[in-house]
Amino acid sequence: SGGGFVTMTTGMGISRALGARWPLVTQVGSSSGGAWHALQFFYSKEYFEAITDPAVPLDGIVSAWGKAYQAVLVEAVASGAWWATSIDAQSSFQPQCLVAAELIERFVAKFTRTFFFPVQHWIGYTTAMLSPAIPDIGNATFASRAFTGLSTATLVQGLTFPPDAWLSTKGALYTLKVGLSETRYPDGVAFGGEPFILPASYVQPPEGRPGGWLINDAVTGLMAESDARGKPTSAVSLGAAPLLAHVVAASSSFAGNFASKSMTDVLIEFLLKGRAKRAAAKACLPAGLQTFAAPNLNDGVELPETIAKSAENVGPIFTEADMSYRLMDGGFADNSNTANSIAQMQKDCDAGVPSLDCSADTFSMILVSNGRTSVADLFSGGAPPNTLKRSYLYRLGNVPSPTVFAEAPPTGWAVYANYTNDLSVYLNASSQMYSRNASAAAGALLNTSTTSYSTYWNGTVTTVANEWYGVRAGSRVNLLALTSDYPATQALVSFPGVYTEAYFREFYAPVALNEAEGAMPVIERWLKAVGLAP
């Protein structure tokens, strides 16, 4: 599921817990921080082998990962990497907005202080962050790059399309127009024409089978309608050969809402006080904020290796000609990407994929989630399938409900692991690690001792039809749900990174180890109960 490094390292722990059972796995769905783990697990031989080898200490793997990540961050700051630029230069792109520049700076500072992360060019950051494990991530495509890690399963990475988006700082605002089958939608509109966030996934099968996009079968095409006079509506391309960097950046673009005027307007209303201040900030958008969202790059566009930040080089890294739209975190729709993952299982069965036994239309699934709210969203009792609900992340827009199970949300969860950490000494020693705008209040919030509980539930559930995620009704799912509640206030994505190695060693490594040791017996019992292990 989504959750940044907490879910990435939780994923490392659960992957270790599966151990020798990985040949049983036919599909891995992921979103956001979980997508970081999944991409490395499939495309890095060293990462995959280290995590699945019980002889290699897991905490050492996580600590080493943090050390490599720290080196990336420190080098980026020292060299002025293009993805590490701040909002300052971006806000100067619009001369008429100089008066509001300080206001926008404060607005972005408030957001980044909340999440302890001020880097703006998201696709560059995720590419650099994952490059120690996947060195060619910036130019490798799903079509050209074979799996070198887990090579026997299908990878499904969830993402979303915002209802509207800026492609560049000075450019037009584009509104997403979803073309629909006349048979299913005779009036040509969905949800009464109300703008909405569109869920999708990129799917890459094993064994050399071609990858592709998973989106509602009723969608016949996507168009971007410009608000600029005389500018024609353009097609939103679903690339035949997207970059690894393109998809994983989109899947984890948790601040991608800043590329959308409608979603950012909602956030401004929430964060800024005073009508005049809100109006001034809105009038100066996008002010460079659109780069928080991943660009939907056209086929053939690669990421720049090095572009130094300087007074002479503050222009856009990608132009509107390089992309057809922008993309956001899959967590805006379905934080665990469960719905699309089930849809792909069903599609593979319906297509008669030889390696699958689909005779009983029954699947077995382990759902790993940071928190139970996104799990509850999959069950009945909330917004029905094929209706709109507020987005899971931040509630800034409407999204098709991800409900795919007929049953009510699970109750009777049992604890499989607990972890108490006290980072006060470490955090006090590194109180400036978050950003130059770190506040005393934020530091006080972090300097606490917390006990986190990881819980599980298992049972058999039944799918309901949900066309916006591609799920058909009637499949039985043997479900093992594993949830954790590690505090978001301590799940840092730290920058500029001089304390990163220690933080991975002191917090994320114990998280991974805690998950592996606690989940292993639960998983083994469940595998035996559903007939997948003797």
C-alpha positions as CSV (number, residue, x, y, z in Angstrom):
1,S,0.0,0.0,0.0
2,G,0.9,3.6,0.1
3,G,2.9,5.1,3.0
4,G,6.4,6.0,1.8
5,F,9.3,4.3,3.4
6,V,7.1,2.8,6.1
7,T,5.3,0.7,3.5
8,M,8.5,0.1,1.5
9,T,10.3,-1.3,4.6
10,T,7.1,-3.1,5.7
11,G,7.1,-4.7,2.3
12,M,10.7,-5.7,2.7
13,G,9.7,-7.4,6.0
14,I,6.6,-9.2,4.6
15,S,8.6,-10.3,1.6
16,R,11.2,-11.8,3.9
17,A,8.4,-13.5,5.8
18,L,7.2,-15.2,2.7
19,G,10.6,-16.7,2.3
20,A,10.7,-19.8,0.1
21,R,7.0,-19.4,-0.7
22,W,7.6,-16.8,-3.4
23,P,7.1,-19.4,-6.3
24,L,3.5,-19.5,-5.2
25,V,3.0,-15.9,-6.0
26,T,1.5,-15.0,-9.4
27,Q,0.8,-11.3,-9.0
28,V,2.1,-8.3,-7.0
29,G,0.0,-5.2,-6.8
30,S,1.4,-2.0,-5.4
31,S,0.9,1.7,-4.9
32,S,3.1,4.6,-3.7
33,G,5.7,3.5,-1.1
34,G,4.7,-0.1,-1.8
35,A,5.5,0.6,-5.5
36,W,9.1,1.5,-4.6
37,H,9.6,-1.9,-3.0
38,A,7.8,-3.8,-5.7
39,L,9.8,-2.1,-8.6
40,Q,13.1,-3.0,-6.9
41,F,11.9,-6.5,-6.0
42,F,11.2,-7.2,-9.7
43,Y,14.0,-5.2,-11.4
44,S,17.0,-5.6,-9.0
45,K,18.6,-9.0,-8.8
46,E,20.6,-8.0,-5.7
47,Y,17.6,-6.5,-3.9
48,F,15.5,-9.5,-4.5
49,E,18.1,-12.1,-3.6
50,A,19.1,-10.2,-0.4
51,I,15.6,-9.9,0.9
52,T,14.6,-13.5,0.1
53,D,17.8,-15.0,1.6
54,P,17.2,-15.8,5.3
55,A,21.0,-15.9,5.8
56,V,21.3,-12.1,5.1
57,P,20.3,-10.0,8.1
58,L,17.3,-7.9,7.1
59,D,18.1,-5.0,9.3
60,G,21.5,-4.8,7.6
61,I,19.8,-4.7,4.2
62,V,17.6,-1.8,5.2
63,S,20.5,0.1,6.8
64,A,22.6,-0.3,3.7
65,W,19.7,0.9,1.6
66,G,19.4,4.0,3.8
67,K,23.2,4.6,3.4
68,A,22.9,4.5,-0.4
69,Y,19.9,6.8,-0.3
70,Q,21.8,9.3,1.9
71,A,24.6,9.4,-0.6
72,V,22.1,10.2,-3.3
73,L,20.6,13.1,-1.3
74,V,23.9,14.6,-0.2
75,E,25.2,14.5,-3.8
76,A,22.0,16.1,-5.1
77,V,22.4,19.0,-2.7
78,A,26.1,19.4,-3.4
79,S,25.7,19.3,-7.2
80,G,22.4,21.2,-7.4
81,A,20.6,18.4,-9.1
82,W,17.6,19.5,-11.2
83,W,15.1,17.6,-9.1
84,A,16.3,19.2,-5.9
85,T,15.3,22.8,-6.9
86,S,13.1,24.7,-4.5
87,I,10.0,26.7,-5.1
88,D,11.9,30.0,-5.0
89,A,13.0,30.0,-8.6
90,Q,9.8,28.5,-9.9
91,S,7.6,31.3,-8.4
92,S,9.6,33.9,-10.3
93,F,8.4,32.5,-13.6
94,Q,5.3,34.7,-13.5
95,P,6.3,38.4,-13.0
96,Q,2.8,39.4,-12.1
97,C,3.0,37.1,-9.1
98,L,6.1,38.5,-7.5
99,V,3.9,40.1,-4.8
100,A,2.4,36.8,-4.0
101,A,5.7,34.9,-4.1
102,E,6.2,35.0,-0.4
103,L,2.7,33.8,0.2
104,I,3.2,30.9,-2.2
105,E,6.5,30.1,-0.5
106,R,4.7,30.0,2.9
107,F,2.0,27.9,1.4
108,V,4.4,25.3,0.1
109,A,6.5,25.5,3.2
110,K,3.4,24.6,5.3
111,F,2.7,21.6,3.1
112,T,6.3,20.4,3.0
113,R,6.7,20.9,6.8
114,T,3.7,18.8,7.3
115,F,5.3,15.9,5.3
116,F,8.9,16.8,6.1
117,F,9.8,16.8,2.5
118,P,10.6,19.9,0.3
119,V,11.8,18.3,-2.9
120,Q,9.6,19.5,-5.8
121,H,10.5,17.6,-9.0
122,W,9.0,14.3,-8.0
123,I,10.0,12.1,-11.0
124,G,13.6,13.2,-10.6
125,Y,13.6,12.4,-6.9
126,T,12.1,8.9,-7.2
127,T,14.5,8.1,-10.1
128,A,17.5,9.2,-8.1
129,M,16.3,7.5,-4.9
130,L,15.8,4.1,-6.7
131,S,18.9,4.4,-8.9
132,P,21.3,2.6,-6.5
133,A,19.2,-0.6,-6.9
134,I,18.1,0.0,-10.5
135,P,20.9,2.1,-12.2
136,D,19.1,2.3,-15.6
137,I,15.7,3.3,-14.2
138,G,15.8,6.7,-15.9
139,N,16.0,5.3,-19.5
140,A,14.8,1.7,-19.2
141,T,11.2,1.0,-20.4
142,F,8.9,-1.8,-19.3
143,A,9.1,-3.1,-22.9
144,S,12.9,-3.2,-23.0
145,R,13.8,-4.3,-19.5
146,A,13.4,-7.9,-18.4
147,F,12.7,-8.8,-14.8
148,T,16.0,-9.6,-13.0
149,G,14.5,-10.1,-9.5
150,L,11.1,-11.8,-9.0
151,S,10.6,-13.1,-12.5
152,T,7.5,-15.4,-12.2
153,A,4.8,-13.0,-11.3
154,T,2.9,-10.1,-12.8
155,L,3.6,-6.5,-11.5
156,V,0.6,-4.2,-11.2
157,Q,1.4,-0.6,-10.2
158,G,-1.5,1.7,-9.4
159,L,-1.7,5.4,-10.3
160,T,-4.4,8.1,-11.0
161,F,-5.2,10.8,-13.5
162,P,-6.2,14.2,-11.8
163,P,-9.4,15.8,-13.0
164,D,-7.4,18.7,-14.4
165,A,-3.7,19.6,-14.6
166,W,-1.1,22.1,-15.5
167,L,1.6,20.7,-17.7
168,S,4.0,23.7,-17.3
169,T,4.3,26.8,-15.3
170,K,3.2,29.3,-18.0
171,G,1.0,26.8,-19.8
172,A,-2.7,26.3,-20.0
173,L,-4.8,24.3,-17.6
174,Y,-6.1,21.1,-19.1
175,T,-9.2,19.3,-18.0
176,L,-9.5,15.5,-18.4
177,K,-12.2,14.3,-20.7
178,V,-13.0,10.6,-20.5
179,G,-14.4,9.1,-23.7
180,L,-16.9,6.3,-23.0
181,S,-18.6,3.4,-24.8
182,E,-21.9,4.5,-26.2
183,T,-23.3,1.1,-25.3
184,R,-22.6,1.5,-21.6
185,Y,-22.9,5.3,-21.5
186,P,-25.5,6.4,-24.1
187,D,-25.3,10.1,-22.8
188,G,-21.5,10.0,-23.1
189,V,-20.8,11.0,-19.5
190,A,-20.1,9.4,-16.2
191,F,-21.3,10.5,-12.8
192,G,-23.5,13.2,-14.3
193,G,-20.5,14.9,-15.9
194,E,-18.9,15.7,-12.6
195,P,-15.0,15.9,-12.7
196,F,-13.3,13.0,-11.0
197,I,-10.0,11.4,-10.4
198,L,-9.5,8.4,-12.8
199,P,-7.9,5.2,-11.4
200,A,-5.6,3.1,-13.5
201,S,-2.6,0.8,-13.3
202,Y,0.3,-0.3,-15.5
203,V,0.6,-4.0,-15.7
204,Q,3.8,-5.9,-16.6
205,P,3.5,-9.7,-16.9
206,P,6.4,-12.2,-16.8
207,E,7.8,-14.5,-19.4
208,G,8.2,-11.8,-22.1
209,R,4.5,-11.1,-22.4
210,P,3.7,-7.5,-23.3
211,G,2.6,-5.0,-20.7
212,G,-0.2,-2.5,-20.9
213,W,-2.5,-0.2,-19.1
214,L,-5.4,-1.4,-16.9
215,I,-8.3,1.1,-17.1
216,N,-12.1,0.8,-17.2
217,D,-13.1,-1.2,-20.3
218,A,-15.8,1.3,-21.0
219,V,-13.2,4.1,-21.5
220,T,-12.6,4.6,-25.2
221,G,-10.1,7.3,-24.9
222,L,-8.8,10.2,-22.8
223,M,-8.5,13.8,-24.0
224,A,-7.1,16.9,-22.4
225,E,-9.2,20.0,-23.0
226,S,-7.2,23.3,-22.8
227,D,-8.6,26.5,-21.3
228,A,-6.4,28.5,-23.7
229,R,-8.4,30.2,-26.5
230,G,-7.9,28.5,-29.8
231,K,-5.9,25.6,-28.4
232,P,-7.3,22.3,-29.6
233,T,-8.2,19.4,-27.4
234,S,-5.4,16.9,-27.4
235,A,-5.2,13.1,-26.8
236,V,-3.8,11.9,-23.5
237,S,-1.5,9.1,-24.6
238,L,-1.1,5.8,-22.7
239,G,2.4,5.0,-23.8
240,A,3.2,1.7,-25.4
241,A,6.7,1.7,-23.7
242,P,6.6,3.8,-20.6
243,L,9.8,4.3,-18.5
244,L,10.1,2.5,-15.2
245,A,10.7,5.9,-13.8
246,H,7.6,7.3,-15.3
247,V,5.2,4.7,-13.8
248,V,6.8,4.4,-10.3
249,A,7.0,8.2,-10.0
250,A,3.3,8.5,-10.9
251,S,2.3,5.6,-8.5
252,S,4.0,7.4,-5.6
253,S,3.2,11.0,-6.4
254,F,1.5,11.7,-3.1
255,A,1.7,15.5,-3.6
256,G,0.5,15.2,-7.2
257,N,-2.7,17.1,-6.3
258,F,-0.6,20.3,-6.7
259,A,-0.8,19.8,-10.5
260,S,-4.6,20.1,-10.3
261,K,-6.2,23.5,-10.0
262,S,-9.4,22.1,-8.6
263,M,-7.6,20.1,-5.9
264,T,-5.1,22.8,-5.0
265,D,-7.9,25.3,-4.6
266,V,-9.4,23.1,-2.0
267,L,-6.1,22.8,-0.2
268,I,-5.6,26.6,-0.3
269,E,-9.0,27.1,1.3
270,F,-7.9,24.7,4.1
271,L,-4.4,26.0,4.7
272,L,-4.5,29.7,4.1
273,K,-6.5,32.2,6.2
274,G,-8.1,35.3,4.7
275,R,-10.0,35.7,1.5
276,A,-7.5,38.1,0.0
277,K,-4.6,35.8,0.6
278,R,-6.4,32.8,-0.8
279,A,-7.4,34.8,-3.9
280,A,-3.8,36.0,-4.4
281,A,-2.4,32.5,-4.1
282,K,-4.9,31.0,-6.5
283,A,-4.3,33.7,-9.1
284,C,-0.6,32.9,-9.1
285,L,-0.9,29.1,-9.7
286,P,0.7,26.9,-10.7
287,A,3.9,28.7,-9.7
288,G,5.9,25.5,-10.4
289,L,3.8,23.3,-8.2
290,Q,2.8,21.1,-11.1
291,T,6.2,19.2,-10.9
292,F,5.0,17.6,-7.6
293,A,3.0,15.4,-10.0
294,A,4.7,13.0,-12.4
295,P,4.6,13.9,-16.1
296,N,2.7,11.5,-18.3
297,L,5.7,11.3,-20.7
298,N,5.4,10.5,-24.3
299,D,7.2,7.4,-25.6
300,G,10.9,8.1,-26.3
301,V,11.3,10.9,-23.7
302,E,14.1,10.1,-21.2
303,L,15.1,11.8,-18.0
304,P,18.0,14.2,-18.0
305,E,21.0,12.7,-16.2
306,T,22.4,16.0,-14.8
307,I,21.1,19.5,-15.0
308,A,22.7,21.8,-12.5
309,K,20.5,24.3,-10.7
310,S,21.7,27.8,-11.6
311,A,20.4,31.3,-12.4
312,E,20.8,30.5,-16.1
313,N,18.9,27.2,-15.8
314,V,15.6,27.6,-14.1
315,G,13.4,26.7,-17.0
316,P,11.2,23.6,-17.2
317,I,12.9,20.2,-17.3
318,F,10.1,18.8,-19.4
319,T,8.1,20.9,-21.9
320,E,4.4,20.4,-22.8
321,A,5.7,18.7,-26.0
322,D,7.2,15.9,-23.8
323,M,4.0,14.9,-22.1
324,S,0.3,14.6,-22.7
325,Y,-0.9,15.1,-19.1
326,R,0.2,14.6,-15.4
327,L,-0.3,11.6,-13.1
328,M,-0.8,11.2,-9.3
329,D,-0.4,8.6,-6.6
330,G,-2.5,5.5,-6.8
331,G,-3.5,6.2,-3.2
332,F,-5.9,8.9,-4.2
333,A,-8.2,6.1,-5.4
334,D,-7.2,2.8,-3.8
335,N,-4.2,3.0,-1.4
336,S,-3.4,-0.7,-1.6
337,N,-4.2,-1.1,-5.4
338,T,-6.3,-4.2,-4.4
339,A,-9.1,-3.5,-6.8
340,N,-6.9,-3.3,-9.9
341,S,-4.9,-6.3,-8.7
342,I,-8.1,-8.4,-8.4
343,A,-9.2,-7.2,-11.8
344,Q,-5.9,-8.3,-13.4
345,M,-6.2,-11.7,-11.7
346,Q,-9.6,-12.1,-13.3
347,K,-8.5,-10.9,-16.7
348,D,-5.5,-13.4,-16.6
349,C,-7.9,-16.2,-15.8
350,D,-10.4,-15.2,-18.4
351,A,-7.5,-15.1,-20.9
352,G,-6.5,-18.6,-20.0
353,V,-2.9,-17.8,-18.8
354,P,-1.4,-21.4,-18.7
355,S,0.3,-21.0,-15.4
356,L,-2.9,-20.3,-13.5
357,D,-5.5,-22.7,-12.0
358,C,-8.7,-20.7,-12.3
359,S,-11.1,-23.6,-12.3
360,A,-12.9,-22.6,-9.1
361,D,-12.7,-18.8,-9.7
362,T,-11.0,-18.6,-6.3
363,F,-8.0,-16.5,-5.5
364,S,-5.7,-16.3,-2.4
365,M,-4.5,-12.8,-1.6
366,I,-2.3,-11.2,1.1
367,L,-3.2,-7.6,1.5
368,V,-0.5,-5.4,3.2
369,S,-1.7,-2.0,4.3
370,N,-0.5,0.9,6.4
371,G,-3.7,1.4,8.4
372,R,-7.2,-0.1,8.2
373,T,-9.1,2.8,6.6
374,S,-8.1,1.9,3.1
375,V,-8.9,-1.8,3.8
376,A,-12.4,-0.8,5.0
377,D,-12.9,1.1,1.7
378,L,-12.8,-2.2,-0.2
379,F,-15.8,-3.6,1.7
380,S,-19.5,-2.8,1.6
381,G,-21.0,-0.2,3.8
382,G,-19.4,2.9,2.3
383,A,-19.8,4.3,-1.2
384,P,-21.2,1.6,-3.5
385,P,-19.3,0.5,-6.5
386,N,-19.6,2.8,-9.6
387,T,-20.4,5.8,-7.5
388,L,-18.1,8.7,-6.4
389,K,-16.5,9.2,-3.0
390,R,-13.9,11.7,-1.7
391,S,-10.4,10.7,-2.5
392,Y,-8.6,8.5,0.1
393,L,-5.6,10.9,0.2
394,Y,-6.5,14.3,1.6
395,R,-10.2,14.2,0.4
396,L,-9.4,16.9,-2.2
397,G,-11.4,15.4,-5.1
398,N,-13.9,12.7,-6.1
399,V,-12.9,9.3,-7.2
400,P,-14.8,6.1,-8.1
401,S,-15.4,4.0,-5.1
402,P,-12.9,1.1,-4.8
403,T,-15.5,-1.2,-3.1
404,V,-14.9,-4.7,-4.5
405,F,-16.1,-7.0,-1.7
406,A,-19.7,-7.8,-0.9
407,E,-19.1,-8.3,2.8
408,A,-18.9,-5.7,5.6
409,P,-15.5,-4.5,6.8
410,P,-13.5,-7.1,8.9
411,T,-13.7,-7.1,12.7
412,G,-11.9,-9.1,15.3
413,W,-8.4,-8.2,14.2
414,A,-5.5,-9.9,16.1
415,V,-2.1,-8.6,16.8
416,Y,0.9,-10.2,15.1
417,A,3.6,-7.7,16.1
418,N,4.1,-4.7,18.2
419,Y,7.0,-2.2,18.3
420,T,7.9,0.5,20.8
421,N,10.4,3.1,19.7
422,D,11.8,6.2,21.4
423,L,13.5,8.5,18.9
424,S,13.6,11.6,21.1
425,V,17.4,11.6,21.6
426,Y,18.1,11.0,17.9
427,L,15.5,13.5,16.8
428,N,16.7,16.2,19.2
429,A,20.2,15.7,17.8
430,S,19.0,16.2,14.2
431,S,16.2,18.6,14.6
432,Q,17.1,20.4,11.4
433,M,16.8,17.3,9.2
434,Y,13.3,17.9,8.0
435,S,13.5,21.2,6.1
436,R,14.7,24.7,6.4
437,N,11.2,25.5,7.6
438,A,11.1,22.9,10.4
439,S,9.0,24.2,13.3
440,A,9.3,23.7,17.0
441,A,5.8,22.3,17.0
442,A,6.8,19.7,14.4
443,G,9.8,18.8,16.5
444,A,7.7,18.4,19.6
445,L,5.3,16.2,17.8
446,L,8.1,13.9,16.7
447,N,9.9,13.6,20.0
448,T,7.6,11.0,21.5
449,S,7.8,7.4,22.4
450,T,5.2,5.4,20.5
451,T,4.0,1.8,20.4
452,S,2.8,0.5,17.1
453,Y,0.6,-2.5,16.6
454,S,0.4,-4.7,13.5
455,T,-2.8,-6.7,13.2
456,Y,-4.2,-9.3,10.9
457,W,-7.5,-10.7,9.7
458,N,-8.3,-13.6,7.4
459,G,-11.5,-14.9,5.8
460,T,-13.1,-15.6,2.5
461,V,-14.9,-12.8,0.7
462,T,-16.8,-12.4,-2.6
463,T,-16.2,-9.8,-5.3
464,V,-18.8,-7.4,-6.6
465,A,-18.9,-5.8,-10.0
466,N,-16.9,-2.5,-10.1
467,E,-16.3,-1.4,-13.7
468,W,-14.1,1.6,-12.8
469,Y,-11.5,-0.9,-11.5
470,G,-12.3,-3.7,-13.9
471,V,-13.6,-6.1,-11.3
472,R,-16.4,-8.6,-12.1
473,A,-18.7,-10.1,-9.6
474,G,-18.6,-13.6,-8.2
475,S,-15.0,-14.5,-7.5
476,R,-14.1,-15.9,-4.1
477,V,-11.0,-14.4,-2.4
478,N,-9.2,-16.1,0.4
479,L,-7.9,-12.9,2.1
480,L,-5.2,-12.4,4.6
481,A,-5.1,-8.7,5.6
482,L,-2.0,-7.4,7.4
483,T,-2.2,-3.8,8.7
484,S,0.2,-1.7,10.6
485,D,-0.1,1.7,12.4
486,Y,3.4,3.1,12.4
487,P,3.0,6.8,13.1
488,A,3.1,9.1,10.0
489,T,4.8,11.7,12.1
490,Q,7.9,9.5,12.3
491,A,7.7,8.1,8.8
492,L,10.1,10.7,7.4
493,V,11.3,11.1,3.9
494,S,14.2,13.2,5.1
495,F,16.1,15.9,3.2
496,P,18.9,17.0,2.7
497,G,19.7,13.6,4.0
498,V,22.7,14.0,6.2
499,Y,20.9,12.0,8.9
500,T,19.2,9.5,6.6
501,E,21.5,6.6,7.2
502,A,21.0,6.7,10.9
503,Y,17.2,7.1,10.6
504,F,17.0,4.0,8.4
505,R,19.1,2.1,10.9
506,E,17.2,3.4,14.0
507,F,13.6,3.3,12.7
508,Y,13.0,1.7,9.3
509,A,15.3,-1.4,9.9
510,P,13.5,-2.4,13.1
511,V,10.2,-1.9,11.3
512,A,11.2,-4.3,8.6
513,L,12.6,-6.8,11.1
514,N,9.5,-6.5,13.3
515,E,7.2,-7.2,10.4
516,A,9.2,-10.2,9.1
517,E,9.3,-11.9,12.5
518,G,5.7,-11.2,13.4
519,A,4.1,-12.0,10.1
520,M,6.0,-15.2,9.2
521,P,4.0,-17.7,11.5
522,V,0.7,-16.0,10.5
523,I,1.5,-16.4,6.8
524,E,2.5,-20.0,7.2
525,R,-0.7,-20.9,9.1
526,W,-2.8,-19.1,6.5
527,L,-1.0,-20.8,3.5
528,K,-1.8,-24.2,5.1
529,A,-5.4,-23.2,5.8
530,V,-6.0,-22.3,2.2
531,G,-4.3,-25.3,0.8
532,L,-1.2,-23.6,-0.6
533,A,1.3,-25.3,1.8
534,P,1.5,-28.8,3.3
